[in-house]
């Protein structure tokens, strides 16, 4: 999944990698553990890797928060139980002492419920 910030300067993506087992004929997809953030003003540098704190799978859904001038985004694992995290781009690189724990939530879902979109 991808999302574009309202100012058009940032693109955020979650994605899948592939892994092959020696016994399998074809590789299988798994959710990457990171959120990739691209600054379109500096595309030659490649993505900025933002870690996702989810404990139940990697990020599956990403969405910039509408109307937020800091370009924060909400990231969700989407698996049973789900994990949600609000990430402020570049904040972790500029101020590594900031604790992100208050921006991480594990919502209470009924058995069998999953997050399917944000």
C-alpha positions in Angstrom: 0.0 0.0 0.0 1.1 3.6 -0.6 0.0 7.0 0.6 0.9 10.5 -0.5 1.0 13.5 1.9 -1.4 16.4 1.4 1.5 18.7 0.4 2.7 16.2 -2.2 6.3 16.0 -0.9 6.2 12.6 0.9 5.2 9.2 -0.3 4.9 6.4 2.2 4.9 2.7 1.3 4.5 -0.6 3.0 5.3 -3.7 1.1 6.2 -7.3 0.9 9.4 -9.1 0.5 9.8 -12.6 -0.8 11.5 -15.6 0.8 12.1 -19.0 -0.6 12.4 -22.2 1.4 14.6 -25.0 0.2 11.6 -27.3 0.1 9.3 -24.9 -1.8 9.1 -24.5 -5.5 8.1 -20.8 -5.4 8.9 -18.0 -3.0 6.2 -16.7 -0.7 5.4 -13.1 0.2 5.8 -11.8 3.7 5.1 -8.3 5.1 8.2 -6.1 5.4 9.0 -4.9 9.0 9.6 -1.3 7.9 7.7 1.6 6.4 9.5 3.3 3.5 9.3 7.0 3.3 10.2 8.8 0.0 10.8 12.6 -0.1 10.0 13.5 -3.8 12.3 16.6 -3.5 15.3 14.2 -2.9 14.4 11.0 -4.7 18.1 10.4 -5.6 18.8 9.5 -2.0 16.4 6.5 -1.9 13.8 5.8 0.9 14.1 6.7 4.5 13.4 3.6 6.5 11.0 4.0 9.4 10.7 1.1 11.9 7.3 -0.2 12.7 6.7 -1.3 16.3 4.1 -3.9 15.6 4.4 -7.2 17.4 1.8 -9.0 15.2 3.2 -8.6 11.8 4.7 -5.9 9.6 2.9 -2.8 8.4 0.1 -3.6 6.0 -1.8 -0.3 5.7 -0.4 3.3 5.7 -2.2 6.6 5.6 -1.1 10.2 6.1 -3.4 11.8 8.7 -5.6 14.4 6.8 -5.1 18.0 7.9 -1.9 17.3 9.8 0.8 19.8 9.0 3.5 17.6 10.4 2.7 14.9 7.8 2.2 12.2 10.5 1.0 8.9 9.3 -0.9 6.0 10.8 0.4 2.6 10.2 -1.5 -0.6 10.8 -0.5 -4.3 10.7 -4.0 -5.6 9.8 -3.5 -9.0 11.3 -5.8 -10.5 14.0 -5.6 -8.3 17.0 -3.9 -5.6 14.9 -1.3 -3.0 15.8 -1.5 0.7 15.2 1.3 3.3 15.3 1.4 7.0 14.5 4.8 7.9 12.9 6.1 11.4 12.6 8.5 11.4 9.6 12.1 12.4 10.3 11.5 12.9 14.1 13.3 9.8 15.1 16.4 10.8 13.0 16.4 14.3 14.4 15.6 13.5 18.1 16.5 9.8 18.8 15.7 10.2 22.5 12.0 10.7 21.8 10.0 7.7 23.1 7.5 6.5 20.5 5.6 4.2 23.0 2.8 6.6 23.5 2.1 6.6 19.8 1.6 2.8 19.6 -1.8 1.1 20.2 -3.0 -2.4 20.2 -6.8 -2.1 19.8 -9.2 -4.5 21.5 -10.8 -6.6 18.8 -13.2 -9.5 19.2 -11.8 -13.0 18.4 -11.6 -13.4 14.6 -11.7 -9.7 13.9 -9.0 -8.1 11.8 -8.2 -4.6 10.6 -8.9 -4.5 6.8 -8.3 -0.8 6.0 -7.6 2.6 7.5 
